Amino acid sequence: MLFRSQEAFPDIPVGDGEPISAGSQEEFLAHLHRPSLVPEAVCIAIERASGLVVGYASVQRAPGSTTFGWHDMTAVRSAWRGRGIAMALKRVAIARAAGLGLERLETTNDEENLPMREINRRLGFLPGPDVVDLSGPLAG
């Protein structure tokens, strides 16, 4: 599953920010073992012929909640995009999360990530208010 760090994450649009860090296989495995991640809602797409992991999707619970969570990530290898894999993965992850009692999921996307924004729209996610990050010097 190291494909995440090799291909998918650096391709994710992040506006003017730095590309998402590739990380090591150990970091990826630690990501998959976070207490908030819902293991039953981690979905992995594997090419049958080669056993190659081509995509994954995951859901995490909000701390302290049994009914609210976030669609954590959907990632597909670049050569496999445009085939409906991300949509299928996300649908299965959402269905599994709902089957486990989650009633509401939120997700975020960079405004430049038009393919995933379209998938989210087709799945019924509605835009929320814009978020603006501000930074500046501490008062002296």
Backbone hydrogen bonds, N-H to C=O, Kabsch-Sander energy under -0.5 kcal/mol:
donor,donor_aa,acceptor,acceptor_aa,energy
4,R,1,M,-1.5
5,S,2,L,-1.3
6,Q,2,L,-1.6
7,E,3,F,-2.9
8,A,3,F,-1.0
9,F,4,R,-2.4
11,D,7,E,-0.9
11,D,8,A,-0.7
12,I,8,A,-0.6
12,I,9,F,-1.5
17,G,14,V,-2.1
20,I,9,F,-0.6
28,F,24,S,-2.1
29,L,25,Q,-2.6
30,A,26,E,-2.2
31,H,27,E,-2.1
32,L,28,F,-1.9
33,H,29,L,-0.7
33,H,30,A,-0.7
34,R,31,H,-1.1
37,L,34,R,-1.0
38,V,59,V,-2.8
41,A,38,V,-2.1
42,V,39,P,-1.5
43,C,41,A,-0.7
43,C,57,A,-2.8
45,A,55,G,-2.8
46,I,44,I,-0.5
47,E,52,L,-3.0
51,G,47,E,-2.6
54,V,45,A,-2.8
54,V,52,L,-0.6
55,G,45,A,-1.3
56,Y,75,A,-2.4
57,A,43,C,-2.3
58,S,73,M,-2.2
60,Q,70,W,-2.6
61,R,36,S,-3.0
62,A,68,F,-2.7
65,S,62,A,-2.3
69,G,104,R,-2.1
70,W,60,Q,-2.8
71,H,106,E,-2.9
72,D,58,S,-1.1
72,D,70,W,-1.2
73,M,58,S,-1.2
75,A,56,Y,-2.7
77,R,54,V,-2.9
80,W,77,R,-1.7
81,R,78,S,-1.2
83,R,80,W,-0.7
88,A,84,G,-2.3
89,L,85,I,-2.9
90,K,86,A,-2.6
91,R,87,M,-2.6
92,V,88,A,-2.3
93,A,89,L,-2.6
94,I,90,K,-2.5
95,A,91,R,-2.5
96,R,92,V,-2.7
97,A,93,A,-2.3
98,A,94,I,-2.6
99,G,95,A,-2.2
100,L,96,R,-1.0
100,L,97,A,-0.6
101,G,98,A,-1.7
102,L,97,A,-2.2
103,E,67,T,-2.8
104,R,67,T,-2.0
106,E,69,G,-1.7
113,N,110,D,-2.0
114,L,112,E,-2.0
117,R,113,N,-2.2
118,E,114,L,-2.2
119,I,115,P,-1.9
120,N,116,M,-2.8
121,R,117,R,-2.2
122,R,118,E,-2.6
123,L,119,I,-1.7
124,G,121,R,-1.5
125,F,120,N,-2.5
133,D,131,V,-0.5
